[in-house]
Amino acid sequence: MTSAHRHGHAHGNPRFERPSLRPDGVRPLGAPGQGAVDYEHRVDFARLREYRLSRAQEALESSECGAFLLFDFYNIRYTTQTWIGGALGDKMIRYALLMRGREPILWDFGSAVRHHRMHSDWMPQENHRAGFLGFRGAVDPEGGGLMRDAVAEIVSLLRAEGLADAPVGVDIVEPPFLFELQRQGLRVADAQQRMLDARVIKSQDEIMLLNQAAAMVDGVYQDIVEALRPGVRENEIVALANARLYEYGSDQVEAINAISGERCNPHPHNFTDRIIRPGDQAFFDIIHSFNGYRTCYYRTFGVGWATPSQEDAYKQAREWMDRALDAIRPGVGSDQVAATLPRAEEFGFESELAAFGLQFAHGLGLGLHERPIISRLNSMKDPVELRAGMVFAMETYCPASDGISAARIEEEVVVTDYGIEVLTKFPAQELFVANPY
């Protein structure tokens, strides 16, 4: 493949574009600029906040619970429209209480309380409260009474609203906190299922943010193919992608998978300092978020050239992908989509459990793995109906006959009234050879 041919693919050769299925007159989903302007409709954050809170409140109203007590960072963001990232994201110290007919109350970390009172004033001032539960056990839960006092405050609020006798839905929780809830007389139910149901249908603003996040990765892949030469190490590609994403405005680069050469088969789901060599097959997964909305976006490349076995593996992975995408439309069961995917034995695994994560789809939103999850492992026994407004990433993987190479493709799709829209635009209909000789 000549350099001109390669760049033709990168700039939209029709052979690399999946035909549009949208009806005449229906505009494609947009990914406008990220700044606020007066001359275009872009993301309406007030509308986004109203939509998310209303969905959470509807989920609560339809449940048996009097309130939801939320520790999952994505559920907290969805209901309170606040965020703290980085080192505090997994420490189980922030929590929110959503009661029927009331604005959420948020217990937050240190000075973030004062900051959110100033800058997140869509919640009443008094609903921003200080809280601390001990950094996942670093403070002994039996000493100091932090959890005892936190639960006592929650019980008092529930009693004041006449909700203490109804179950309280909890999404994720530390065991000592769960035990304290029960000790103080609260009945605990599962809120995570209800919250995931609330989050499954994306609004127009959520879809636009997901599309903007994908557009950022489109650009990063152009940088990767220009840098993808023999002598470059996997970790250098990871560094390049991280830097470029933060320059674009990413708020969190969760992970960059960089896998090349003999590491492609079996898939290790990580990166190393391996030096990329001529003729390697290499694939990458870029997982980041923009305003909280995530990507999961694999692409596979040949480095310098591609062998027949690598080409064949890619063609097969693409065939599996296209079969799955062709099956997706509103009203279809997830089992029907899963049935288009290859059985584990077809690509060298002894069971669907052993092969899980290689041929499947997962919802995208504030979380990386939301609903629907579509695979032969779960969808045949417990199918769900696909609905307009669902957004998910479809993944396929095919090992090559050389025993070491493999192809990995992932497309992010929006289910629409007329079928699907694909958000991931970097060429993937054929194996892209980077910097060919």
Number of C-alpha atoms within 10 A of each C-alpha: 14 11 13 9 11 16 14 13 21 18 12 13 13 12 12 19 15 14 8 11 11 15 9 6 6 9 8 11 14 14 19 15 11 14 7 11 9 6 6 9 9 19 20 13 12 11 12 18 18 14 19 22 20 15 19 21 24 15 20 23 15 9 17 12 24 21 27 29 27 26 22 22 24 22 25 22 19 25 26 24 20 18 18 13 11 9 7 13 14 14 15 20 18 23 21 24 26 24 22 17 12 11 17 22 23 26 19 22 18 12 9 17 19 16 12 20 17 11 9 17 12 15 17 12 15 9 18 23 18 15 18 17 24 16 14 15 13 9 14 15 18 11 9 11 13 18 23 20 13 17 20 15 12 17 17 13 15 20 12 10 13 11 18 20 13 16 18 24 26 22 18 16 16 12 9 16 17 17 15 18 21 13 12 12 12 20 16 17 18 17 23 19 13 18 26 20 16 22 24 20 20 22 16 18 18 24 24 21 25 27 26 24 29 28 19 23 27 17 16 20 20 16 15 17 18 10 15 24 21 15 11 15 19 23 18 18 22 21 11 14 22 22 14 16 22 15 10 17 14 20 17 19 18 15 17 24 20 26 26 28 21 16 20 24 19 13 20 11 14 14 20 15 13 17 15 20 18 16 20 24 30 26 22 25 23 25 21 26 27 24 16 22 24 29 33 28 27 28 21 25 27 27 25 19 18 21 14 11 16 26 19 19 22 29 17 18 25 24 15 20 24 17 14 22 19 12 18 21 20 18 12 15 20 24 20 20 25 24 17 18 23 18 19 19 11 10 14 13 13 12 12 17 12 12 18 15 16 19 28 25 28 20 27 27 25 22 19 20 16 19 23 24 21 28 28 25 22 16 20 17 9 11 19 18 13 19 21 17 20 24 31 27 26 25 25 26 25 27 24 23 13 14 12 18 26 32 30 27 25 24 24 26 24 26 21 18 13 13 20 24 19 19 27 24 18 25 22 23 20 16 22 25 23 25 20 18 12
